[in-house]
C-alpha cells in the first residue's frame, strides 16, 4: 500500500508534465511541456522510488519489474530535462 502512495503521485506528476510520454517514444518525438525545475523535482522523487524498489528487489525478485519501470520513467524524464536545459542538438551534415 505504501508503494502505491509513492508511485501514483510520481506518475501523475510526470503525466501532467508530459502526457505523451511512453518508453517506446523516440527521442526526436519528445514533447516536454514542463519546466526544468519541475522535471528536477520529478526526477528526485522518482530516484527515491527507484532506490526503494531496488532495495526491495534485492530482497524479493518480484519487485524487479518496479525497478525496470522506474528506470524507464527516469530515462524519459531525464531526456526531457536535458532537452529543456540544453535545447535540441542538431547533427552536422556533410
C-alpha positions in Angstrom: 0.0 0.0 0.0 2.8 2.4 0.8 4.4 1.7 -2.6 1.2 2.8 -4.3 1.2 6.1 -2.4 4.6 6.9 -3.8 4.2 5.6 -7.4 0.8 7.2 -8.1 1.8 10.8 -7.3 5.0 10.5 -9.2 3.3 9.0 -12.2 0.5 11.7 -12.1 3.1 14.5 -11.8 5.0 13.1 -14.7 1.9 12.6 -16.8 0.8 16.2 -16.0 4.2 17.5 -17.2 4.1 15.4 -20.4 1.0 13.4 -21.4 2.7 11.9 -24.4 5.4 10.0 -22.6 6.0 6.4 -23.4 9.1 4.2 -23.1 9.0 3.4 -26.8 8.8 7.1 -28.0 11.8 8.2 -29.9 14.0 11.0 -28.5 13.2 13.2 -31.5 9.4 12.9 -30.8 9.6 14.2 -27.2 7.1 16.9 -26.3 8.3 18.1 -22.9 5.9 20.7 -21.6 7.3 21.2 -18.0 10.0 23.5 -16.8 13.5 22.2 -15.9 12.6 22.8 -12.2 9.5 20.7 -12.5 11.4 17.9 -14.1 14.1 18.2 -11.5 11.6 17.7 -8.8 10.0 14.7 -10.6 13.4 13.1 -11.1 14.4 13.4 -7.5 11.1 11.8 -6.4 11.5 9.0 -9.0 15.1 8.4 -7.9 14.0 7.9 -4.4 11.3 5.5 -5.5 13.8 3.7 -7.7 16.2 3.3 -4.7 13.4 1.8 -2.6 12.3 -0.5 -5.4 15.9 -1.7 -5.8 16.2 -2.4 -2.1 13.0 -4.4 -2.2 14.1 -6.3 -5.4 17.3 -7.3 -3.7 15.2 -9.0 -1.0 12.4 -10.3 -3.3 12.7 -10.7 -7.1 9.0 -9.9 -7.6 10.0 -6.2 -7.4 12.3 -6.3 -10.4 9.5 -5.1 -12.6 9.2 -2.0 -10.3 12.9 -1.3 -10.8 12.5 -1.6 -14.6 9.5 0.7 -14.5 11.4 3.4 -12.6 14.4 3.0 -14.9 12.2 3.6 -18.0 10.3 6.6 -16.5 13.5 8.1 -15.1 15.2 7.8 -18.5 12.3 9.6 -20.2 12.2 12.4 -17.6 16.0 12.9 -17.8 15.7 13.1 -21.6 13.1 15.8 -21.3 15.2 17.7 -18.7 18.2 17.5 -20.9 16.2 18.8 -23.9 14.8 21.7 -21.9 18.2 22.6 -20.3 20.4 22.1 -23.4 17.9 22.7 -26.2 17.7 20.4 -29.3 21.0 19.3 -30.6 21.4 19.3 -34.3 23.7 16.9 -36.1 26.2 18.3 -38.5 25.5 17.1 -42.1 28.4 16.9 -44.6 
